[in-house]
Amino acid sequence: MLPAGLPSLSPLRAIQELSMNDLIARRERALGPGMRLFYEQPFEPVDARGVWITDVDGKRYLDAYNNVPHVGHAHPRVVAAVQARMASVNTNTRYLDPHVLDYAEALKATMPAELDTVMLTCSGTEANDLAWRLACAHTGGSGAIATSYAYHGNSTMVSALDVVSTPSGKNEGWVATVDAPIDRSAEDGDSEAGSATFDKGMAAAIETLTANKRPPAAFYFDPLFASDGVRLPAKGAMEAGLERLRKQGGLVVSDEVQPGFGRLGEAMWGFEAVGVMPDIVTMGKATGNGYPLGVVVTRREIVQSFRNKGRYFNTFGGSPAASAAGAAVLDVLSSEGLQANARAVGADLKAALIQLGQRHRLITDVRGTGFFLGVELAHRRGGEKVPATAEARRAINLLWELGVLVGLTGPGLNVLKVRPPMVFGKDDAAILLDRFDQAMGRV
Ligand code: PMP
């Protein structure tokens, strides 16, 4: 029973009857200042299918931002798979259930053979947190290395890897940072110089941790380096630095929360696109198409080291419904050829965005691959690029007005993040480009 005075739970009708201002006031009272809204004008979606979202006024928006509905909003096969488990038996991974095993086996089949053991969580944060416990148990180390603008999640441990907004990790001396490797499209991105820079950064990070008596347990990286500004390194560019880390006993954790599941088009997993063999792979967001599901995939011996010292149980992680969602995502990805779609449509879209850059001086770079593109906006001052942060914010709000959703990322918050659901087609790309052109003309 709801307390008297609150609307009855027919959410759509109740929400439509209340003005947006009422909703904002209720939100502020109920959720407080910790949970923020996107956009200058709050956005109230009420329905979504494929790549389209409809708001409360019936206006349709092309979604070129959300990566959680990986195979498209409300994909009927994912919905049916979850409904079937919820309507029969949905317990936990301590009971035998073929749906959980079907999923783990299907996921393993997409990975190199060495990565042979699957552990299930509810989110990307939990997967990265569990990876930390595994790495510490296996290596005996207690120091972490992440990139300068990394984001890997929101638990106490994982948020400490983000030394910009959570400086405590660094202050306590157990987190050290390294700059993201140079993007493969940059002049020295593919060269020995780029590789040497990353190696030097890794050497310094290891030295810092060793001096603090926190030998490295793990290096976490997002292979696309999204929060570092979308920088996809050339294959092999990280090799020397990671070899150095391994010699000190540290493990490599590839955070596939953003680049995984074929999004990069050229590879199913981000680590493959950058030519790195990780010890631990973590996943979230796209994994269950909106049903909470995170995953750790690693080598059996690493899990054994952990098991010798501790235990793991996650009440909701990988429940039959969650596993069924995960299996449906893999199934749709392959039956609808979505990785190939990301490769083909993404390549054309990137080329067209580069073309747009000829007309709009603020566009100083277009990076990324497949369905993860970053459009950098900057002012050229002398030989320097100064992030056009205010213009980038204005651009995403203008795009929203024009009915297109994109995001914002990078250290200077000046990189427009184009990261649509994997069912984004050629016609959708044409709409995006037209609106992008209009928005840039008005910025
Ligand atoms: N890793 C990366 C690279 C992410 O982008 C995020 C979420 N933005 C996370 C981990 C954390 O995932 P979650 O919010 O599901 O805990």
Boltz pocket constraint, residues with backbone or C-beta under 6 A from the ligand:
constraints:
  - pocket:
      binder: B
      contacts: [[A, 122], [A, 123], [A, 124], [A, 125], [A, 126], [A, 128], [A, 151], [A, 152], [A, 153], [A, 154], [A, 222], [A, 255], [A, 257], [A, 258], [A, 284], [A, 285]]
      max_distance: 6.0
